[in-house]
């Protein structure tokens, strides 16, 4: 069985090689001239071709039925790429033919089904049925075949007994997505909740998703971290269900799933791309993506990504965003060892999002959409610095060692006006609010991976230990009540800057938040039994230590350990159709102080999921259908919206639903991404469930014209819709109806070999759109049609 983690790292650090020759006969123009260090143990041919694609960075295309049932011998050494592939196919009766320098077709002899396109027409090759390999991440289209999240190793999605949503680079580009929040809407069951800080809050299957992961490593437990721009992201994975098995202990829930960002890596193949975007109100964004070899042998590589954005103002009149991002990284790939080290720095100053206030108990009572609420300088600023490394070493074809780590420090500062005691006449009580926070966290992960064959079964065993520590430092909340004459939203003069009020008269609360240390021992066995059955067994002994500094200076400490099991089975009925069932566990320490100052008890959850994964249209598309039920034993209710903050334990909840996802190429030139989620969320008490629409639908289609006269032109359109949700006012008892809504987006693109340009429009019908979860003090508002001109230039 292939060692996915090592092979992926090697594949990611190795540039596309010049293509090889056919096992039968090859044109001299396609014969490669390069050799590669191969380490592929004996295994089923399907997974051996995955390993070949990863190590050589060559796209392998074939039909699943053509390779089903075949075994391949071990291939190891410094070999010519066509020689290595010929050894893998030895005894199978199959032949191969290189379509272009980076694409090879494996097929039965004398077949006319897979007709290779001309060498210069790379995109057309994707209409061929591919091997399900992570080496195909770079192919055109919306369909991804692999994931690095759920098993801590690179794995074929069809062999994972759970639902995993993957947003590819091509899908992000086609939609002109600029943020993670825009991209993850392509995954069923994901909600993006807009907050007054300008940072989104994510929910998966009805639970907050915490702060997720970066390159498979848990981020800060705080769940408020800033996320990098999409120019630095290779793909986005949404792992459904509890993920405590991976060591994610985000204090803002991870029972429904988490979001894993896979960052771009150094590579030998040169990249020199400039990206740009121009929007309304002086919105300008520029970015550069550079990569290539730094040594003559190509083993030392680099990546440098930088971007900046600024805008004059928002629709309501707040000062526009100011964002900067830079991320250099180095990579080295030897015969048995590979490593990556990287840094990133983000400074994001974001205006308070455009919003309205409810002056009554319905949306009909909202304040006028063009009215500036507060001062034009109200904003949130985050400064985030990250350092990380990835290291892998293969001792032999059986044993592999992996180590990963990251350190992140984040500073946050928010200045804004809040409003209390709202009335239909517009009379209210302004409150000047200033919030400062500093936190730091680091995470380490070490795994030993072994591949063992036992009869018809092939085991990939992962034994690991991980450690993470998070501390939120000094938190400073300052608020000042409006002590002048009565204030009316419509007739009073504009409010002054926040700092002019908080410095003059402020109620200040400064305290230390808790620090949390989480560690765990991890044991996992992926068992492949023949060609039809895949079993995933995983067990983690999670240990967390929590320390809270009381107001009197004393310390309250708590240490807890808990066993977290996962079990899943995949059964492949026929090639291309897989049924699966799984049960996964959630375990979350609660760092929220209770009313007595001590920490609250941890929360436990369990998910049961069943589903199917069906490859369609000659493996160019995939349909995933999943049904789930998640039970949570307790939840925390925040009792005080102002300092001193504390929580009280509340009853649990049960979430269940059905999700459907379709991604892939329907016809030549037409790529489609579609998802639908039906969800029911119920608390174990009479309290209302807010921001939980029963139905959500997202459709997107992109068509590239195939005729010679229109070649290069493409059109795209998308629909986002949801049913109504329930809102709750800050009194904790009054509910209101947040009606269902829909919006339409569209764009027109023209692409050449070295450049592209896209003109897009969001909210084409200029409908009044609201967020999914809010109260009367902050109602996110999207009522305007938005134009965006974006493009790329390769130099």
N, C-alpha and C positions, 0 to 999 in steps of 0.2 A: 504493500500500500504506500502511496506517496506521502512524503513528509511535507504537508501543505505549507507550514509556516516558513521553513527554510527555502522551499522552492519559490514561494511568492517573493521573498526578499531578494533572492538571486534574480528572479525574473524582473522585479521592479528596478534593479540596479544594472541590468544588462540591456543594452540597446538592441533594437531590431537588427538581426544579422542578415547578410545577403542570402537570399533563398537558395534551397538545395535542389537536387535533381530528382527525377522520378526513379522509383525502384526498377522500373522496366526500361524506360528511356526518357531522357530529359534534353530539352533544347540547350545548346551550349550557352545561349544568352542568359539562361536562368541558373546555371551552375554556380553555387556559392564558392567563396574563396576563404571563408573564416571558419575557425574551430571554436568550440565551447567546452567548458568543464562540465561534464554531465555526471550526475549521481542519481540514478533511477533504479530502485530495487525491483525485483520480480513482482508482478501484480497484474490485476486485470488490465487489458489493453486500454479501456476507457480512461482509467485514472493515470495510466502511464503516459497517455497522450497529453493529459493535463500537465504532468510534470515536464514533458518535453516542451510544451508551449511556454511554460513559466520560465524555464532555464534558458531557452533560446530566444524568447520574445518573438516567436513566430506564431501567427494565427493558424490554428488547425481547424479545417472544415471537413465534416464527414456526416454520414447518416448514422443515427443511433443503432439501427438494425444491422448495419454493416459490420460494426465492431462488437456487437453483443456476444458474449460467451467466449471471446478470445482472451488468452493470457499472453503476457509479454515477458521475455527474459530480462534479467538485470542488464543495465547499460551503465558503465562507469568509465570515466577517463576523459582525456582531452581529445575529443573527436570532432571530425567534420560533421556539420549538422545533417547532411544527407546520409552519412554513414550511420549516425546514431539512430535516425529514423528507420533506416533499413533494418537495423538490428532489432528494434522494437517490433517491427512487423514480421519478423522472421517466423515462418511456419503458419502465418495467418492466411496466406493467399491474397493478401491485399497489396495494392501498389499505391504510390503517391506521386503527385505532380505539383510543382510550384506554379502558382498562378501569377505571382509577382514576388518581389524580393522579401515580402514579409507575410505571405499567405501560402499555405500548402493544403491540397485536397487529398484526403485518404479515401480510397474507393476500391471496390472490387475490380478485377481486370476486365477490360473491354466493356466497361459500363458507359452508357450514353446519358445517364441521368444527371451527373454533375458535370456540366460543360463549363470549363473555365472561361471567364471573360478575358478580354484583352488585358495585358499587363498594366496598362495605364489607367484602367477603370477599377480602382480598388473598392469603391462603395458597392459596386454590383456584386462583388464576391460575398457580401453579407447575406445575400438571398439564399446561399447554400446552407444546409443544415449543419450547425456547428457541434463540435464536441463541447460538453458542458464543462468549460475550463476557465479558471481564473485568468489564464493567459489571454482570454478574450475580452478583458476589461476595456481594452483600447479600441474595440471594434465600433463601427458606426451603429447608432440606434439607441433605443430606450431600454432594451432588455439586458439585464446583468445576470450572469450565471453563478456568481460566487459572492461570498461574504466572509469577513474576517472577525465578526463580532461574537456570535453565540457560543462558539466552541474554543475561542482564543487561538484558533488556527484557521487558515484559509480552507474553505469547504465549499463544495457544490451545493447550491441552494436546494436542489432536488433531494439531497441526502440529509437535510436538516429538518428534524421533526417539529418545526414551529414556523410561524409566519414571520418573514423578514422582508421589509420594504426597502428597496434600494433605488436611490435617485442617481442616475448616471450623469456624467458630464454633458453628454449630448442633449439630454432633456433639460438641464439647467440652461444651456445656451439657447435652445430653441424657444424657451419661455422668457428670455431676457431676465432671468432671476438674478438678483443682486445680493440677497440675504438668505441665510439658512431658513428663516421663517417662510419666505416665499417658496423655497424648494420643497420643504417637507409636506406641503399641502398635496403633493402627488402620492402620498401614502395613505391608505385607508385607515381610519381610526385615529388620525392625528389632528389635534386642534391647536391653533395658535391664538393665545389670549393676549391681547394688547394691554399693556400696563401704563400707568402714568409716568414711569421712569423712562419710557421709550424702548426698553428691552422687552422682548416677547416672553411670555410664559407658555411652555409647551405642555400639552396633555396628550397622553396615549391611552386609549381605551378607558377614558373617563378619569384617569389619575394623573396628577402632575408628574412630569417626566424628570424632575430634578435637573441637574446640570449635565447629565449625559457623560460621554466619553470622547476622548481625542486619541486616535490611533489605538483604540482598544484599552486605554488607561482611564480610570475614573477621574472625573474632574472634581472640583470643590464640592463639598456637601451643601454649600450654601444655596446652590441653585439659582444664583443671580448673575452668573458670569457672562461677560461679553463674549461674543462669538466672532471668529474671523470672517472677512468677506469671502465670497465664493471663488474669487480668483485664486485663493490659496487652497481650495478644497478639491480633491480628486473625485470623491463620491460621498454620498450620505447614506448611512444605514440606519433604519429604524427597527430595533429589536423588540418584538411584541411580547408582553407578559413580564412577570417578575424577573429581575436580572441580578438578584443577590448572589447568585452563583459566580458572577464575574467580579464581585467585590465592590459593586456600586452601592454605597450607603448614603446616597443623597438624602438630606434631611427633609426634602420637600417631596417625598414619595417617588418610588420607582416601580410601583406594583403593576402598572399597565404597560411599561416598557421604557426604553431609553433611546436616545439619539447618539449615534457614533459617527464622528467626523473623521474621514480618512484624508489626511493632508497629502499634498503633492510631494513627491520624493525627487531626490537627485537622479539624473540619468545621463547616460553617455550620448544618446542621440541629441543633437543640438536643437534648442528651442530659443527663438527670439521673437516673442509676441508682444504686441502693444494692444491694449484694449481701451475702449473709451465709451462713455455714455453721456448723453445730453438730455436733460429734462426741463420741466417748467421751473419758473422762479429762479433761474440762474443755476440750476443743478448741473454740476460738471463732475465727472469721475474719470480718472485716468489710472491705468495699471500697466505693469510690465511683468512678464514672466520669462526668465532666462534660465537655460540649463545647458549642460554640455560636459565634456571631459576636460580634466585639468592635467592629466598625465598622458604621455605618449602611448602607453599601453591601454588607456581607457579605463583603468581600474579606479582611479580617483575622479569623482564627479561632483558637480555642484548644482544647486538650484537657488535662484534669487527671485523673490516675488515682492513687489512693492505696489502700493496703490494709495490714492488719496481722493477725497470727495469733499465738495463744499457746495452750498447753495445760499442764495441771498436771504430767502425767507420762506415760510410755509404759507399755505392758503389763508390761515387765520392771522398771520402776521408775526409769528415767532421767528427769531433769527434762525437761519438755516443750519444744517449740520456741518460739522468740521471733523473729518475722519482721516486718519493716517495709519498705514499698516506696512510693515517691512518684515520679511521672513527669509533669512539666508540659511542654507543647510549644505552640508557636505556628506558624501557617501563614498564608501570604498567596498569593492567586491573582489575578494581573492578566491582561491580555489576552494577553501573550506570555510571561510569566514567572511562575513559582511557586517558593516556597521553604518549607521547614519547618526549624525549629530545636527541639531538645529536650534535656532533661536527665533523668536518673534516678538514684536513690539507693536501694540495697538494703543492709539490715543483717539478716543471717540467722544466728541461733544455733540450731544443730540438734543434738539429742542423738545419740550414737552409736546406730545402728539396733539394734533388738532382734535378737539373734543367739544362736547356740549355738556350742560347740566340738566337734570330733571328738576323742574320747579314744581312738579306734582308727582303723581304715582304712575304715569304712563309716558310713553315716548312722545305722545302728542304735546306734552308740556315742556319739551326740551327747549333750551335757549336757542336763539338764532344761530345757524351754523357759521356765519361769518364773524361772530362777535369774539374778540380776543379776551380770553379768560385769564387774568393775571397780568404779568408784565412780559414784554417781548423778549427779555433776557432769561426767562425761566428755562432751565435746562438741566440735563444730567450729563456728567462727564465720567468716563471710565478710562483708566490707564492700566493696561494689562501687559505684563512681561512674562514670557515663557521660555524655558530651556528644556530640551528633551534629548534622549538618545535611544537608539535601537541597536541591539547587538545579537548576532546569531553565529553559531559555530557548529559545524557538522563533524563529529568525531569519526563517524563511519556511516555506511548506508543505514544503520539501525538507530543510532543515537544522535540527538540534536539538542543543543542548549540554546535557550533564548533569554535575553534580559532586556527589559525596557524600563524607562523611568522619565519623569518630568517634574519640574518645579515651576510653580506659577505664583506670581504676586499681583494683586489687584487692588487698586485704589478707586474709590467711588465718591462722588460728590454730587448731590442734587439740591437745587434751589428752585422752589416753586411756591405758588400761592394755592392754598387749599380753601375750600368753602364749606361752611357748616350752616345749619339751621336755614335751609332753603325754603323759600315761600313763593307762591304763584305770582306775587307782585314784583319779584326780583330782589326783595330785601334779604340779605344774608350776612353771615359773619365771616370775613376773610381771616385766614390764618397764614402768616408767613412761616414757611417751613424750610429748614436747612438740615440735610442729613449727610454725614461723612462716615466713611467706613473703609477699613483696610483689612485685607485678609491674605493669607498665604497658605499654600498647600503643596504637598509633594506626594508622589506615588511611585512605588517600585514594584516590579513584577519579574519573577524568575521562573522559567519553566524548563523541565527536562522531558523531551519527547522521545518515545521509542516506538518503532514499528515492528510488530511481531506477527508472523504467520503461524496459524495453528489449524491444520487441516484445511477446510474450506473457508475458515474465518480469518480475516486479517484485522488485527487490533492496532489502533493508534492510541497509545496511552500517553497522557499528559499528567505529569506530577509537578505541582507548582506551589510557590509561596509568594504572597504579595503583602504589601504594607503601604498604608497611606495615612497621612496626618494633615489635619486641617485646623487652622486657628483663625478665628475672626478677632482681630485686634481691637483697638479702641474704637468704639462706636459713639458718635457724637450726634445727638438729635437736639436741634434747637427750634423752638416754636415761639412765636409772638402773636398774641391776639390783637385784633384791630381795636385800638383804644380811642380812635377819633370819633367823629360823628357817625351816625348810622350810614351804612353803605348799601346802595342800590345798584344792581347789576346794569340797569339801563340808564340811570340819570347821574350817577356819581362819576367823578373824573377817574382816569386810569390809575391803577395801583402803582406805587413806586417799586423800584427794584427790591428784591427780597433782602439783600444784605443790609440795606439801609434801615430795615425794621428789626432784624434779628440782633444786630449789634447794639441797637439802642435799648431794647427791652426784650429780654429773652428768658424763656423757661428752659433750662439746660439739664439734660440727663446724660451723663457719661458713665459707661459701665463696660465691663469685659464680658463678651459672649463666651460660650463654652468652647473648649477645644475637643476634638474627637480624634482618636487613633483607632484605625481599623486594620486588622490583619487577618490572614486566613491561609489555611492549607487546602490545596485544590487537587483533586484526583478525578480524572476523566478518561473514559474508554470509548472510543468510536469503533464499533465492530461492524465490519462489512462481511455478510454471510452470502457468498455467491454473488449473483448479479441482481437479486431481488430485494434483499432485506438489509437494512441499515439500522443499527441500534446505538443509541447515545445514552451512556450512563455517566452521571457526574455527581460528585459529593464535595461539599465545602464545609470546613469547620471555621465559621466566622467568629472572630473575637473582636469586640470593640471596647474601648476605654473612653469614658466621658468624664470631663472635669468642668465644674461650674464654679466660678468665683461669686460668692454671696455678697450682698451689699455690705455686710459687716467685715469683709475681708477674709473670712474663712472659706475653705474649699470643700465642695461636695464632689466626691468621685464615685464612679460606678464602672464595674467591669462585668461584661456578659459574654457568654459563648453560646453558640447555637449551631446545630447541624442543619445544613441546607441541601436537600437532595433534588435531583432532576432526573427524569426518565422519559425517553421518547423512542418511538419505533416508526420507521418508514418502510412501507411495502410497495414495491414497484410491480403493479399489476401487469402492465405491458410496457415496452419502451416508450417513454414520454408521459406515462400516467403513474403518479405516485400518491398513495394514501398515507396519512400519518396521524399519530395520536401522541400526546405528551402530557405530562404533569410537571409543573415547575413551581418552585417555592420562593416566597419573598420574605425578607427579614430586614427590618429597618430600625436602627436605634433612633431615639427621639432626643435631640439636643435642646428642645424647647423647655425652658424652666417651668416647673409647676408653680402653683400659687404659693407653696411653701418654700420656693427657691430651689428645690431639688429637681433632678431630671425626671421626665416621664418615662414610663415603661416602653420597651420596644413594641413594634407592631409586626404581626405575622400575616402572611397571605398565601393563597394557593390558587393556581390557575390550572384548569383542565381545558385542553384545546384539541380539536380534531379538524382535519381538512384534507384537501387534495390539491395537487399541483399538476397541471396538464399542459404539455408542450403542444403547440398548434402551428399550423401553416409551415410544415417542414422545419420545426424548431425555431422559427423566426419570432415566435410570440409565446407568451406563457399566461395561463389563467390560474389564479390562486384563489381558492375559496376556503375560508376558515370560520369555525364557530368556537366560541370561548365562553368560559364562566370563571370569574375571579371573585374570591371571597376574602374580605379583610376583617380581622377580629376587632380592631379598634382604630380610631382616628383621633387626631388632635384638633380641638376647637380653640382658636385664638380668642381669648376673652377680652383682651385690652388692645384697641387699635393704636393707643399711644403709650409711651413709656410710663412705668416699667412694664415691659411686655411679659406675658405669661400665658400658658396654655392649660387647658383642662382636658382630661381624657373623655372621649365621646364614643358612642357605639360605632360599630363597623359599618360596612356596606357591601353590596353585591353588585357587580357589573357583569353583564352578559351581552352578547351580540353576534352578528354575522358580518364578515367583511369579504369583499370581492375585489380583486385587482386583476387588471389586464394590461400588459405592456408588450410592445413589439411592433414588428413590421407587418402590416396587413397586406399590402401590395407593394410592388416596387415603387419607392418614393414616398409611401405613406406610412408614417410612424404614429402610433396611438398610445396614449397613457390614459387609463380610466380606472377609477376606484369608487366604490360605494360602501358605506358603513351604516349598519342598523344597530343601534346601541340602546340598552336599557340600564340606567343607573338608579339604584335604590339604596337609601340609607336604612339602617336597622332601627330607626326611630322616625317619628313623624316629620322631622325637619325637611324642608324643601331641598331639592337638588338643583343647583343653579348652573347655567351655561352648559347644558347637556342636551343638544338637539337629538331627536330620535333618528333622523335621517341626514346623511351628508353625501354629496355627490360631486365628483370632480372629473371632467372630461377635457382632454387635450389631443388635438390632431395636427400634424405637420406634414404638408405635402410638398415634395420637391419635384418640379415639372421634369418629365422625362424626354420630351421632344427636343430635337436639336435646336430649334429656334428659341426655346425658352429655357434652355439648360442654364443652370445657375440661379434661376428664380425659384422662390418657394413662398407658400402662404401657410399660415397657422391660425387656429382659433381654439378658444377654450371656454368652458362653462364651469362656474362654481356655484353650488346651491346647497342650502340647508333648510331644515324645517325649523319651527319655532322653538324657543328655549324659555326657561323661567329665570327672571331676575329677582334679586332680593335687595331691599333698601337697607341702609345702615342701622335701622332700628331692630333688625334681626327677625322681624315677623311679617312685614308688608312685602308681598310679592307683586310682580308685574310681568306682563307678557312681552317677550322680545320676539317680534314676528319673524317668520321665515323670510329668506331673501335669496336673490341670485344675481350674478354679474357675468358679463361677457367680456372676453379679451380677444385681441386679434393682432397679427403682425404680418408684415411683408418683408422678405429678405432677398438679398442678392449676394451670391458667393462666387469668388474666384479662387484660384490656387493660393494667392498670397494675401487676400484681404476679403472682408465681408462687411456688410452693412445691413441693419435691420431697423425698420420703423414700426414701433408697436404702440398700441393703445389699450389701456386698462379701463375697466368700467365703461365699455363702449356706449351703453345706453344712459350713462350718467344717472344711475339710480342712487337713492339715499341708502347707504350701507352702514350698518352698525357692527360693533364687535359682538362676540358671542357671550361674554360674561362680564358684567359691570354692575355698579350701583349708581345712585343718583349723583354722586360727586365726581364721577369721571365716566363719560359715555364716548368711547372712541367713535370717530365719525369719518366716513369716506364717501363723500358725495360728488366729487368732481371727476370728470374724465381726465385721464393722465396720459400724456404723450411721452415717448422715450425713443431717442435715436441712439443706437449702440452699434458697435462693430469691433473688428479686430484687424490688425495689420502685422504680417510676418516680415521681419527684416533680416 
